[in-house]
Amino acid sequence: MAQPADQAARRGNAHEFGADEHARDHRTPVGAAALLGVLGVVYGDIGTSPLYALQSSVNIVGSVAHPAKPWEILGIESLIFWALMLVVTLKYVLLVMRADHDGEGGIIALMSLAQRVCKSPRFRWIFGLVGIGGACLFFGDGIITPAISVLSAVEGIEVSIPSAAHIIIPVAIVILIALFSVQALGTGTIGRAFGPIMLIWFLTIALLGISSIVHAPEVLWALWPFYALQFVYFHGWLAFIALGSVVLSVTGAEALYADMGHFGRSPIRYAWLFFVLPALTLNYLGQGALLLRHPEALANPFYHLAPHWAQIPLLILATMATVIASQAGISGGFSLCRQLIQLGYLPRMRITHTNAEEEAQIYLPVFNWLLGIGALLLVVSFRSSSALAAAYGIAVTGTFMCTAALAMVVFRRVFKWSAPVVGVVFGFFFLSDTTFFAANVLKIPDGGWVPLAIGVSATILMTTWQRGRNLIRARQQADSLPVASFLARLPQSRTLRVPGMAVFLTANPDQVPTCLLHNLKHNKVLHDHVLFVTVQNLDQPEAERGHRAMVQELAPNIHRVILRYGFMEIPNLPRALEELNAIGVEFDAIQASYFVSRELVVRSTLPKMSLWRMWLFLLLARNSIPSTEFFRIPPDRVVELGVRIAI
C-alpha cells in the first residue's frame, strides 16, 4: 500500500502529489551485510572468470604439447592484471560510477543522463541508439554468461574424475534447466546465501593462488607493466589476437555500474578494491606460477591449483559460484528488460513480482525462457568453455565501447570537465575498448557472430517497436478531438449521465480518448465521475518524491490525471488512483470502470514502414500483453472498445 502524500503543489487548478514509494537513500552505509550482498550479486560474473580466462589466453601462444615460454606467461599475466586495473578499477570503479542517474547506474541510466543534458534532437537520437546498442549486446552477454560459467565449472569433472568426462554436457544441461526453472520462485531465499558462498569462493581462490605463488615467486614480476609491453612488442599480431581472450578477465565489469542502484557506490568500490581485486590477482598469478613449473597443467590450470583431494569440493564450490554468477546475469537482464519496456523500446511483457516487499524482485517468464533456450543451444553447439569463449568477448567489449562513448558526453556536460581532459581520459578508454573489440572481431567465424547477431536482431526489434508506436500515436493525435472542444460542446449535447466512475486511459492528455468517443457513439452515456488518465514514462529511474501524479479539474466531476513512472518502476494504476482521495477527488477502486481501446493496426495505402518491419511490428503487437494487465488493473473492471488504426 502506498504511503500518504507528503506534499502537494498547486499550479493553476492542477495538483501535483504522491509519495514516492520507491524512494531510497542511495548513500548506502558500508556494513557487513551490504558487502556480502555486493559479493553475492555484483561480483559473481567477474569472480568466476579465472575458470577460463587465463587458460584461453595462454592457449593463443602455447599448448600442452608446445608450452608457452616463461616470459610469454608473464606477459599474459601482466596484460590481465593491467586490464583489471585500467578497465575495472580506473574506468568503472573510480570514474564511470560517479555518473549515477538519481542513484541508478547501467547503460540505460547513462543513456538517459546523456539525453537529458543534450538539446539537439539528432544527438539525442544518436545517444539513444548507442545506449540501445549497448543494452542489446548486454542481452547477448546474458545468454552466454550462464552457458560458459556453468560449463567451465562442470569441466572440473574431467580433472577430478577423468573417466566421467562424457557426462559434462548432460550435467551442464541439467543445471541450466534447473536454474531457469526456479526463476519463478524468486531469489529472496537463495539470495541470502549468495554472499557467504561468494565470500568462501574468493577466499578459496586467493588461498589457492598464494599456495602456488610461494613455489614460483618470480611470477610477481608480472605486476610490472614491462612484461605486458614486451609481450605486445615481440608478438605483434599474435598479441593482438591474445587480447581477445585477455578481455575475458574483465567480463562482468558492467555489472558494477548496473547494480549501483541496488547497493550504492561505496560498498561496490570497497568490496572491489580491498577484497575482490586482490583475490582475483592472487589466483591469476597462482595459475601463472603453476604453468611456469608445470606447463602440462594448461589443460585446466584453475583446477590443477588444488591438491587432488580438494578437487571435488572445489568442483562443487565452483558450480555453486557459477550458478550465482548466472543468476546475477539473469536478474540483471530482468531489470534491463523492464527498463526498456518502460521507455517504450519493447512491447509489454508479463511481469511477476516474486517478493511482496521488494519491488525490484521480478520475474519475466517469456524473457527468462528466451535466455534459457539460448544458453542451452550454446552449450549443445559449442560443447566446451574454451570454444564458447570465442563468442563471449564481442558482447562485453561492445558494451564497454558504448559506455565510454556516453560517458564522454556526461562528464563533459554534467561534470563540466574540459574538452581536452575528457578527450584524453575517455578517449584512452574508448581506444582501449575499441582495441579489445577489434581483437574479438577476429573470433566472428569461430562463434563471435552469436552475440553480434543477438545484438543486431534485438536492436532491429526495439527500433521497429518504437517506430510503430510513434506512428500509432501520431495517427491517434491526427484523428482525435481536443479535450477543450469536447468539454465546450458537452453541456449542449444533452448526453445522459449515469451513476458511477469511468476511467479512460489515453496516451495524449490533451486529446479526448478514442474509447470515450466510441462509448458515446455506441452507448450514448457518460458517467457522473470521469477521469482521463495518462501514464508518462520518464527518462529517469524513479518519479521525484511528491510528483507521482498531477491532477487537474477540467469540468465538474471530470478530471485529468497524469501519472509519472521512472524506468525502474512498474505502474500500478489502482493504487495510484486511490491516492486521489487525499486531495478530495473521489475514487472507489471497487466501483470504478476502466475503458481502454483495443487497437487493430493495419497497413495504410501510403505506408510509412516497410513490409517486413510492419510484419515484425504486428507480430510484437499480437504478443504484447494488454495494457490493463501491465498497469495491474482488475480484469473484471475493464471495458474494451475496438479501434482500427492504419499506419
Buried (B, 14 or more C-beta within 10 A) or exposed (E): EBEEBEEEEEEEEBBBBBBBBBBEEBEBEBEEEBBBBBBBBBBBBBBBBBBBBBBBBBBBBBEEEEBBEBEBBBBBBBBBBBBBBBBBBBBBBEBBBBBBBBBBBBBBBBBBBBBBEBEEEEEBEBBBBBBBBBBBBBBBBBBBBBBBBBBBBBBBBBBBEEEEEEBBBEBBBEBBEEBBEEBEEBBEEBBEEBBEBBBBBBEBBBBBBBBBBEEBEEBBBBBBEEBBBBBBEEBEEEBBBBBBBBBBBBBBBBBBBBBBBBBBBBBBBBBBEEBBBBBBBBBBBBBBBBBBEBBEBBEBBBBBBBEEEBBBEBBEBBBBBBBBBBBBBBBBBBBBBBBBBBBBBBBBBEBEBBBEEEBBBBBBEEBBEBBBEBBBEBBEEBBBBBBBBBBBBBBBBBBBBBBBBBBBBBBBBBEEBEEEEBBEBBBBBBEBBBBBBEBBBBBBEBBBBBBBEBBBEBBBBBBBBBBBBEBBBEBBEEEBBEBEEBEEEBEEEEEEEEEBBBBBBBBBBEBBBBBBBBBBEEEEEBBBBBBBBBBEBBBBBBBBBBBBBBBBBBEEBBBBBBBBBBBBBBBBBBEBBBBBEBBEBEBEBEEBBBBBBEBEBEBBEEBBBEEEBBEBBBEBBEEBEBBBBBBBBEEEBBBBBEBEBBB
